């Protein structure tokens, strides 16, 4: 029996943790597929890509769910429901998000607040963990909108439920409209939770941890994707961008404008300029131009971060160098996509200015990149 506590407009509840697949499939979107898995390469160690089975992807309907735009957790009367892959890794994956405050393997402490007084009759889930972040949006959330194009006519008038960052002028909305320009949308507010009568959800098309429990570090097997689904979405988007080949540089350095993870960027960017690279900050560009930048680039260099999600649009044999922490030497989110599209990618290891003890620390940790390591990586990729 669920245990609930009310405090003003906030409701805390201890609920059983369930999985999406407990709800009946209304249709199969993708049959069983393969997933390309590849650990990051370094100059000294090249890891071969392997193919693993990826389970079929189904559309399901959940009734009476309370949702938050920044969470995959769907709160119902009899439990809180999460993606199957996340559930299978609760010993390492941390659930804590906007509507889950603590959990063990069986139960979660959920929180709902400021329930919108206008319940939504129906909708399609195009939101979730990290919906404000370009990586999570492009590779984990947007594929649901692409999958929704396969739904039958009875769902034609069901709107997309999208996060607050998906405002009309955003690159998030532009990417959605490139997928589907006809279906209506309902934008969820960051400060509200919503009660949905009927919600269409999809099994994960890209699976991975939003964060890891302390003292755990990424493993090669943590991140997987349905290769066919992502490549079909990629080809759909690339096929709709106008020709910008003459307008985009062939060598790009991903210049970070925010200071969340400070490093010796000026020193490294000047080094790269001497090798013919142009500094670009993808967030300054429209979605179409971001796609064009990556699609026409022959060399890409930059720090690990959300911008590398655009690797999905890169061409075969594009060469790249990514800066990352030693603790993330098995983090395959970007190396998987690089292998999928045929990009050659080398990792240069960062030296942190202070110890990091969790994946959460890594999001704000300062570091240094040795210029000689970048020079060596450039020579290596130029020779391959």
Number of C-alpha atoms within 10 A of each C-alpha: 9 11 9 13 11 12 8 8 9 13 15 18 22 20 23 21 21 23 19 25 16 11 15 12 17 13 14 16 19 19 13 14 17 18 23 22 25 27 24 28 21 18 15 6 11 13 11 11 16 13 12 15 13 20 17 16 21 21 24 19 19 19 15 20 20 22 26 28 29 22 20 26 29 27 26 18 13 12 22 26 23 20 19 16 20 21 19 12 15 17 13 19 21 19 26 20 20 20 26 22 13 15 18 13 12 11 17 22 20 24 21 21 19 13 18 15 10 9 13 16 14 22 23 23 23 27 29 22 23 19 25 17 14 20 19 20 24 20 21 23 25 23 23 25 23 19 19 23 14 14 15 10 8 7 15 13 12 19 21 23 23 28 25 18 19 23 13 11 10 12 20 24 19 18 20 22 14 16 20 14 11 10 15 13 17 16 17 21 16 13 12 15 22 22 23 19 16 17 25 23 22 26 24 23 25 22 20 20 18 17 19 20 17 14 10 15 18 21 14 18 15 20 21 25 27 24 20 17 19 22 16 12 20 18 12 14 16 18 10 11 14 10 13 14 13 8 11 17 20 19 25 24 24 23 20 20 13 7 9 12 15 14 20 13 18 10 12 21 20 15 16 22 14 9 12 14 20 19 19 19 14 21 14 11 13 16 20 19 18 20 23 23 26 26 22 21 20 19 24 23 26 25 23 17 18 15 20 23 19 24 24 27 24 26 17 15 16 23 23 24 23 25 19 23 19 14 18 17 19 18 22 25 26 24 26 27 28 29 24 22 19 17 22 18 26 25 26 25 21 20 17 17 11 9 11 17 13 16 20 14 12 19 12 13 18 20 19 16 20 14 15 11 15 22 14 13 21 19 12 13 17 10 7 8
